[in-house]
Amino acid sequence: MLNGHGIEPNIEDATYWLNKATNLGEARALFTLAEMYEKGLGLKTNLVKAREFFQKSAELNDPSAQLKIALRLLQD
């Protein structure tokens, strides 16, 4: 829904389903929402929430989130 693979892109529906998935502990959904918050993709930019979601996703062993956190640590 976010990218519209096979359907029209719909940010509202994508956000709804991603939030449902995060409530079930889905690491990739957390990472996707973090990216949306970080970049302001369909959501108001919120770097605090983005960082929180990246951290939760990394704790659930999402390699992309782990890399993102590691790179941030190296930059600081």
Secondary structure by P-SEA (a helix, b strand, c coil): ccccccccccaaaaaaaaaaaaaaccaaaaaaaaaaaaacccccccaaaaaaaaaaaaaaccaaaaaaaaaaaaac
